[in-house]
């Protein structure tokens, strides 16, 4: 990996705490790719021959049934990694700082999946949308705004609803001081939004 590309990954959570020589050794055969929108990285059943680390942007993990119906399982954001190839797992077993980072990342991803299952089973569409917005409204202060990291079509699939139901959920949240302009979300009151989705800790 070129020195300027190495700078892009040095501060990612996965590599936090690694000594410089270990980081250089880990990324020796790595390369940075800038991919166009909708690029297919791998398909179900492909051999796990490399580790994907998302430096910038987002990636969608999806699944299909026998009728080719597709659903979004998870959205990967900057700093996330996926497909822990066998060579990487072996290296992590010999590098305690890397092993701790991997465990922390996997624990966070697991908590996210537990949250998603609970939301799908226990929350209505408006509550699920409110929870997603709260998770991305950083910092959590009244009046904060952010750009949706994914399209509304993908967001609807990720939250287990149709695009029509997503539009209705946004409309219902407008009564809780939420404003939507295109892909920009403005949260007028964090507390009102939290009460709406009845968010708890996992």
C-alpha positions in Angstrom: 0.0 0.0 0.0 1.3 3.4 -0.9 2.3 5.8 2.0 -0.5 8.3 1.1 -3.1 5.5 1.0 -1.8 4.2 4.4 -2.7 7.5 5.9 -6.3 6.9 5.0 -6.5 3.7 7.1 -4.2 4.5 10.0 -6.8 6.2 12.2 -9.6 3.7 11.6 -10.9 2.0 14.7 -9.9 -1.4 13.5 -6.2 -0.4 13.5 -6.2 1.8 16.6 -3.4 0.9 19.0 -1.3 -1.0 16.4 2.4 -0.1 16.2 3.5 1.3 13.0 5.6 -1.7 11.9 2.6 -4.0 12.6 0.3 -1.7 10.6 2.7 -1.7 7.7 3.1 -5.5 7.8 -0.7 -5.9 7.9 -1.3 -3.6 4.9 1.7 -4.8 2.9 -0.4 -6.6 0.3 -3.4 -4.2 0.6 -4.6 -1.7 -1.9 -7.0 1.2 -1.8 -9.9 1.1 -4.3 -12.2 3.9 -5.3 -15.3 2.2 -6.6 -18.3 3.7 -8.5 -21.8 3.5 -7.1 -23.5 0.1 -7.2 -20.3 -1.9 -7.6 -20.8 -5.5 -6.6 -17.9 -6.6 -4.2 -18.8 -10.2 -3.7 -21.8 -12.6 -3.8 -23.1 -15.2 -1.3 -20.9 -18.3 -1.5 -17.8 -16.5 -2.7 -14.5 -17.6 -1.0 -13.4 -15.2 1.8 -9.9 -14.4 0.3 -9.5 -10.8 1.6 -10.7 -8.4 4.3 -12.8 -5.4 3.1 -12.3 -2.2 5.2 -14.6 0.7 4.3 -12.5 3.9 4.5 -15.2 6.3 3.2 -18.8 6.0 2.0 -21.2 3.1 2.6 -21.7 -0.5 1.5 -24.9 -2.6 1.5 -25.1 -6.2 2.6 -28.2 -7.7 1.0 -29.8 -11.1 0.4 -32.1 -12.7 -2.1 -34.6 -15.5 -2.0 -35.4 -18.0 -4.7 -37.8 -15.6 -6.3 -35.0 -13.0 -6.6 -36.6 -10.7 -4.1 -33.9 -8.6 -2.4 -33.7 -7.2 1.0 -31.1 -5.0 2.8 -29.6 -6.9 5.8 -27.2 -4.2 7.0 -25.5 -1.0 5.9 -21.7 -0.7 6.4 -20.4 2.7 7.1 -16.9 4.3 7.2 -14.6 2.3 9.5 -16.6 -1.0 9.2 -14.9 -4.1 8.0 -16.5 -7.3 6.6 -15.4 -10.7 5.4 -12.8 -11.8 8.0 -10.6 -13.9 5.7 -8.6 -16.8 7.3 -5.2 -15.1 7.0 -6.5 -12.1 8.8 -8.0 -14.1 11.6 -4.6 -15.9 12.0 -2.8 -12.6 12.2 -5.3 -11.2 14.8 -4.6 -14.3 17.0 -0.9 -13.2 17.1 -1.4 -9.5 17.5 -3.3 -8.6 20.8 -4.1 -4.9 19.8 -5.5 -6.1 16.5 -7.5 -8.9 18.2 -9.0 -6.3 20.7 -10.0 -4.0 17.8 -11.6 -6.9 15.9 -13.5 -8.1 19.0 -14.8 -4.5 19.6 -15.9 -4.1 16.0 -17.6 -7.5 15.9 -19.3 -6.7 19.2 -20.6 -3.4 17.8 -21.9 -5.1 14.7 -23.6 -7.9 16.8 -25.3 -5.3 18.9 -26.5 -3.6 15.7 -28.0 -6.9 14.4 -29.7 -7.5 17.8 -31.2 -4.0 17.7 -32.4 -4.6 14.1 -34.1 -7.9 15.0 -35.8 -6.3 18.0 -37.0 -3.4 16.0 -38.4 -5.6 13.3 -40.3 -7.7 15.8 -41.3 -5.1 18.4 -41.5 -1.7 16.7 -43.8 -0.2 14.1 -42.5 1.6 11.0 -42.5 5.0 12.5 -40.5 3.9 15.6 -38.0 2.0 13.4 -37.4 5.2 11.3 -37.0 7.3 14.5 -34.5 4.9 15.9 -32.4 5.0 12.7 -32.4 8.8 12.7 -31.4 8.9 16.3 -28.5 6.6 15.6 -27.2 9.0 12.9 -28.0 12.3 14.5 -24.5 13.1 15.8 -24.0 15.1 17.9 -27.3 14.5 19.8 -28.3 18.1 20.1 -31.6 19.8 19.2 -31.5 21.3 15.8 -28.8 18.9 14.5 -29.0 17.9 10.8 -27.3 15.3 8.7 -27.4 13.8 5.2 -28.9 10.4 4.8 -25.9 8.1 4.1 -28.1 5.9 1.7 -31.0 6.4 -0.7 -34.5 6.4 0.7 -35.2 3.2 -1.3 -32.3 1.4 0.4 -33.3 2.9 3.8 -36.8 1.5 3.4 -35.5 -2.0 2.7 -33.1 -1.8 5.6 -35.9 -0.9 7.9 -38.2 -3.6 6.6 -40.8 -1.5 4.9 -41.9 -0.3 1.5 -40.9 3.1 0.1 -44.6 4.2 0.5 -44.5 3.2 4.2 -41.3 5.1 4.6 -42.8 8.3 3.2 -45.7 7.9 5.7 -43.3 7.4 8.6 -41.5 10.6 7.7 -44.8 12.4 7.5 -45.8 11.1 11.0 -42.4 12.2 12.4 -42.9 15.7 11.2 -45.3 16.1 14.1 -42.4 15.3 16.4 -40.3 18.3 15.2 -38.5 16.4 12.3 -37.9 18.2 9.0 -36.9 16.5 5.8 -35.7 18.3 2.7 -34.5 15.8 0.0 -31.8 13.7 1.8 -31.3 16.3 4.6 -32.7 15.4 8.0 -33.1 18.0 10.7 -34.0 17.0 14.2 -35.7 19.7 16.1 -35.9 17.8 19.4 -33.8 14.8 20.3 -36.0 14.0 23.3 -39.2 14.0 21.4 -37.8 11.7 18.8 -36.4 9.4 21.5 -39.9 9.2 23.1 -41.4 8.5 19.8 -39.3 5.4 19.1 -39.2 4.3 22.8 -35.5 3.6 22.4 -33.8 1.4 25.0 -30.4 0.0 25.6 -29.2 -3.3 24.2 
